[in-house]
């Protein structure tokens, strides 16, 4: 198409030279087309029209596609804008909720801080109260222990027994172990030392000694006197058979002899034997170291027993009164009376003598030590040292 245009176009006219007058171009006169020949310009115009038509259709198609794409983009933009608006709305709602939650949380935190401060204040007050209660409890414990020990010392002085003081010291030690306070450890050690010292002292058990004296007083009425004691069956009678002769042999010999004697002689022998038996029962041979014991008449035995009871009862009262010298004196007199006027071969007399000897051996004065270390430790603990 370009080639055809260039061929049919007129040749360019050269510019005029200088000094020459410009002449108008001379164009050839158009000639009418011949019959049966096609003009080249018409074909070109047809082809241009077709090309323009194709271009227009293509542009329309492209414009339609572009419009569809633009509409799709607009719809996508609208959809995304709606989604963004919804998300923004949700975000604003969540932000408001978060703001509300933040305000609630701030209020709760402020309330918790106030309660925490109140709890801390109450805790401090409670700790101070506990410390004051602990101090007052320790002070009350110290006062109770000291009062108990002083009462126990008085009871030990009155009764003469270390049991009240030992019981008070043991109770105080157990209470201190349950409390387990370091500031009272010195008091516990002092009480343990005093307890060992009190246990090491041998103190007479007055109650057991009194029981033994009561038993001796009860048995006095059953004790046999030397003046009224019988001769043992094993004692040899006066004029009796020789020790070397046995009773069965003597009886067999007497039976053989009696069988050969006449009746009057046998009767005379039996009468003599009965008379001799009666006479022999009137005579007794015993050894008495103290003859005055045999001079006591039967009616005087009652007064002897009563005097012995009074001595034993006096010794009992002296023990209860902690008058050990008086008790020892009465016990020695009672022991001499038992050995002098009563049959020492009797088991009851021997038992009463043993009771009197035991009481005399155990009835002695023993000083009960005071718990001075415990009192000093209690005073130091009360003073706060």
C-alpha positions in Angstrom: 0.0 0.0 0.0 2.8 2.4 0.6 4.5 1.3 -2.6 1.4 2.1 -4.6 1.0 5.4 -3.0 4.5 6.3 -3.7 4.2 5.3 -7.4 1.1 7.2 -8.1 2.2 10.3 -6.2 3.6 13.2 -8.4 7.2 13.7 -8.5 8.5 16.5 -6.3 9.2 19.8 -7.8 12.7 21.1 -7.2 12.9 24.4 -5.4 13.6 27.4 -7.7 17.0 28.8 -7.9 18.0 32.1 -6.5 17.0 35.0 -8.8 14.6 33.0 -10.6 10.9 33.6 -10.3 8.9 31.0 -8.9 6.7 29.3 -11.3 3.4 27.6 -10.5 3.6 23.9 -10.8 2.0 22.4 -13.8 -0.3 19.5 -13.0 -1.4 17.2 -15.7 -5.1 17.1 -16.3 -6.9 14.1 -14.9 -8.0 11.5 -17.3 -11.3 9.6 -16.9 -10.9 6.0 -16.1 -11.3 3.5 -18.8 -14.1 1.1 -18.9 -13.2 -2.2 -17.3 -10.2 -0.9 -15.3 -10.2 -0.7 -11.4 -8.9 2.3 -9.7 -6.1 1.7 -7.2 -7.4 4.3 -4.7 -10.7 2.5 -4.2 -9.1 -0.7 -3.2 -6.9 1.1 -0.8 -9.9 2.8 0.8 -11.7 -0.6 1.1 -8.7 -2.1 2.7 -8.4 0.8 5.0 -12.1 0.6 5.9 -11.7 -3.1 6.7 -8.7 -2.5 8.7 -10.5 0.3 10.6 -13.5 -2.0 11.1 -11.2 -4.8 12.5 -9.5 -2.3 14.7 -12.9 -0.9 15.8 -14.2 -4.4 16.6 -10.9 -5.2 18.4 -11.1 -2.0 20.2 -14.7 -2.6 21.2 -13.8 -6.1 22.3 -10.9 -4.8 24.3 -13.0 -2.0 25.6 -15.7 -4.5 26.7 -13.1 -6.7 28.3 -11.6 -3.7 30.0 -15.0 -2.6 31.1 -15.7 -6.0 32.5 -12.4 -6.1 34.2 -13.0 -2.6 35.6 -16.4 -3.7 36.8 -14.9 -6.8 38.4 -12.3 -4.6 40.0 -14.9 -2.2 41.2 -16.9 -5.1 42.6 -13.8 -6.5 44.3 -12.9 -3.0 45.6 -16.5 -2.6 46.9 -16.4 -6.0 48.5 -13.0 -5.3 50.0 -14.2 -1.9 51.1 -17.2 -3.5 52.8 -15.0 -6.1 54.4 -12.6 -3.4 55.5 -15.5 -1.4 56.9 -16.9 -4.5 58.7 -13.4 -5.2 60.1 -13.0 -1.6 61.0 -16.4 -1.8 62.8 -15.4 -5.0 64.5 -12.0 -3.4 65.4 -13.7 -0.4 66.8 -16.1 -2.7 68.8 -13.1 -4.8 70.0 -11.2 -1.6 70.8 -14.2 -0.3 72.8 -14.4 -3.7 74.6 -10.7 -3.7 75.2 -11.0 -0.2 76.5 -13.8 -1.2 78.7 -11.9 -4.3 79.9 -8.8 -2.1 80.4 -10.9 0.3 82.5 -12.3 -2.6 84.5 -8.9 -4.2 84.9 -7.5 -0.8 86.0 -10.4 -0.5 88.5 -9.8 -4.1 89.7 -6.1 -3.5 89.9 -6.7 -0.4 92.0 -9.1 -2.3 94.2 -6.7 -5.2 94.5 -3.9 -2.7 95.4 -6.1 -1.2 98.0 -7.0 -4.6 99.4 -3.4 -5.7 99.3 -2.3 -2.6 101.2 -5.1 -3.3 103.7 -4.0 -7.0 104.0 -0.4 -5.9 104.4 -1.5 -3.5 107.2 -3.6 -6.2 108.8 -0.7 -8.7 108.5 1.6 -6.3 110.2 -0.9 -5.7 112.9 -1.4 -9.5 113.2 2.3 -10.1 113.5 2.6 -7.5 116.2 -0.4 -9.1 118.0 1.2 -12.5 117.6 4.5 -11.3 118.9 2.8 -9.6 121.9 0.8 -12.8 122.5 3.9 -14.9 122.3 5.7 -12.6 124.7 2.7 -12.6 127.1 2.4 -16.3 126.7 6.1 -16.8 127.6 5.7 -14.4 130.5 2.6 -16.3 131.7 4.5 -19.5 131.4 7.4 -18.2 133.4 5.1 -16.9 136.1 3.2 -20.2 136.3 6.4 -22.3 136.5 7.9 -20.0 139.2 4.7 -20.2 141.2 4.5 -24.0 140.8 8.1 -24.4 141.9 7.6 -22.2 145.0 4.5 -24.1 146.0 6.4 -27.4 145.5 9.3 -26.1 147.7 6.8 -25.3 150.5 5.1 -28.7 150.2 8.5 -30.5 150.3 9.4 -28.5 153.4 6.1 -29.4 155.1 6.0 -33.1 154.1 9.7 -33.7 154.2 9.5 -35.5 150.9 11.1 -34.6 147.6 8.2 -36.0 145.5 6.3 -32.6 145.2 9.4 -30.8 144.1 10.4 -33.6 141.6 6.9 -33.6 140.1 6.9 -29.8 139.8 10.3 -29.8 138.1 9.3 -32.6 135.7 6.0 -30.8 134.8 8.0 -27.5 134.1 10.5 -29.3 131.9 7.7 -30.9 129.8 5.9 -27.6 129.4 9.1 -25.9 128.2 9.8 -28.8 125.8 6.3 -28.4 124.3 6.7 -24.6 123.9 10.2 -25.0 122.4 11.2 -21.3 122.7 15.0 -20.6 122.2 14.8 -17.8 124.7 13.6 -20.3 127.4 16.3 -22.9 126.7 18.4 -21.6 129.6 15.5 -22.1 131.9 15.0 -25.6 130.7 18.6 -26.5 131.3 18.6 -25.0 134.8 15.4 -27.0 135.6 17.1 -30.2 134.4 20.1 -29.6 136.6 17.9 -29.0 139.7 15.9 -32.1 138.9 19.1 -34.2 138.8 20.2 -32.7 142.1 16.9 -33.4 143.8 16.7 -36.9 142.6 20.3 -37.6 143.8 19.3 -36.8 147.4 18.1 -39.8 149.4 15.0 -38.7 151.3 13.1 -40.9 153.6 9.8 -42.1 152.3 7.6 -41.1 155.3 4.4 -42.8 153.9 6.1 -46.2 153.6 7.7 -45.9 157.1 4.3 -45.0 158.6 2.7 -48.0 156.9 5.4 -50.3 158.4 4.8 -48.9 161.9 1.1 -49.4 161.5 1.7 -53.0 160.6 4.0 -53.4 163.7 1.3 -51.9 166.0 -1.3 -54.3 164.6 0.9 -57.3 165.3 1.8 -56.4 168.9 -1.2 -58.1 170.4 -0.3 -61.4 168.7 3.3 -61.5 169.8 4.1 -64.3 172.4 5.8 -63.2 175.7 8.8 -65.0 177.0 7.0 -65.6 180.4 4.1 -67.4 178.7 5.9 -69.3 176.0 5.6 -73.1 175.9 8.4 -75.6 176.0 9.0 -77.0 172.5 8.0 -80.6 171.9 11.5 -81.5 171.1 12.8 -80.6 174.6 14.0 -83.4 176.7 11.8 -84.0 179.8 13.3 -84.4 183.3 14.0 -88.1 184.0 13.0 -89.1 180.5 14.7 -91.8 178.4 18.2 -91.5 177.3 18.8 -89.6 174.0 20.3 -92.7 172.4 17.2 -94.9 173.0 14.5 -94.8 170.4 10.8 -94.6 171.3 9.7 -97.7 169.3 12.3 -99.9 171.0 11.3 -98.6 174.5 7.7 -99.3 173.8 8.4 -102.8 172.5 10.5 -103.6 175.6 7.7 -102.3 177.9 5.1 -104.4 176.1 7.1 -107.5 176.4 7.7 -106.9 180.1 4.0 -106.1 180.8 2.9 -109.3 179.2 4.8 -111.4 181.7 3.9 -109.3 184.9 0.8 -109.9 186.9 -2.3 -107.6 186.7 -1.7 -105.8 190.0 1.8 -105.0 189.0 0.7 -103.8 185.6 -1.9 -101.5 187.3 0.7 -100.2 189.7 3.0 -99.5 186.8 0.3 -97.6 184.9 -0.6 -95.6 187.9 3.1 -94.7 188.5 3.5 -93.7 184.8 0.5 -91.4 185.0 1.7 -89.8 188.2 5.1 -89.3 186.8 3.7 -87.7 183.6 1.7 -85.2 185.7 4.7 -84.4 187.8 7.0 -84.0 184.8 4.6 -81.5 183.2 5.0 -79.2 186.2 8.7 -78.8 185.7 10.3 -77.1 182.7 13.9 -76.4 182.0 14.6 -73.3 179.8 17.5 -70.9 179.3 16.7 -67.2 179.9 19.4 -64.6 179.4 17.3 -61.8 181.1 15.6 -63.2 184.2 13.4 -60.1 184.6 11.3 -61.1 181.6 10.1 -64.2 183.5 9.0 -62.1 186.5 6.2 -60.4 184.5 2.8 -61.6 185.7 0.2 -62.5 183.1 -1.9 -59.4 183.9 1.2 -57.2 183.4 1.5 -58.4 179.8 -1.4 -56.2 178.8 0.3 -53.1 180.0 3.6 -54.2 178.4 1.9 -54.5 175.0 0.1 -51.2 175.4 3.3 -49.4 176.3 5.0 -50.9 173.2 2.1 -49.7 171.1 2.4 -46.2 172.5 6.1 -46.2 171.8 5.5 -47.2 168.2 2.7 -44.6 167.8 4.9 -41.9 169.2 7.6 -42.8 166.7 4.9 -42.6 164.0 3.8 -39.1 165.1 7.5 -38.1 165.3 8.0 -39.2 161.7 5.0 -37.3 160.5 6.2 -34.2 162.4 9.7 -34.6 160.9 11.2 -35.1 164.4 13.6 -37.8 163.5 15.6 -37.8 166.7 12.5 -38.4 168.8 11.4 -41.1 166.4 14.8 -42.8 166.7 14.7 -42.8 170.5 11.2 -44.4 170.5 12.2 -47.0 168.0 15.3 -48.0 170.0 13.2 -48.4 173.2 10.6 -50.4 171.2 13.4 -52.6 169.8 14.9 -53.3 173.3 11.4 -54.2 174.6 10.8 -56.6 171.8 14.1 -58.3 172.3 13.7 -58.5 176.1 10.1 -59.4 176.9 8.9 -61.2 173.7 9.8 -64.5 172.3 12.4 -63.8 169.5 12.0 -67.4 168.3 8.5 -66.6 167.0 8.2 -65.6 163.4 5.8 -62.8 164.2 8.2 -61.3 166.7 11.0 -61.6 164.2 8.8 -59.9 161.6 7.9 -57.0 163.9 11.6 -56.6 164.9 12.6 -56.5 161.2 10.0 -53.8 160.6 11.2 -51.7 163.5 14.8 -52.1 162.3 13.9 -51.0 158.8 12.1 -47.9 160.0 15.0 -47.0 162.3 17.5 -47.4 159.4 15.5 -45.2 157.0 14.2 -42.5 159.4 16.9 -39.9 159.1 16.9 -36.2 158.3 17.8 -35.2 154.7 18.0 -31.7 153.4 16.1 -31.2 150.2 18.0 -28.8 147.9 16.2 -25.7 146.7 16.0 -25.1 142.9 18.0 -21.9 143.1 19.3 -22.3 139.5 15.8 -22.5 138.1 14.6 -19.5 140.1 17.6 -17.5 138.8 17.0 -18.6 135.2 13.3 -17.7 135.5 14.1 -14.2 136.8 16.6 -13.7 133.9 14.0 -14.8 131.4 11.4 -12.6 132.9 13.8 -9.6 132.7 14.3 -10.3 129.0 18.0 -11.2 129.2 
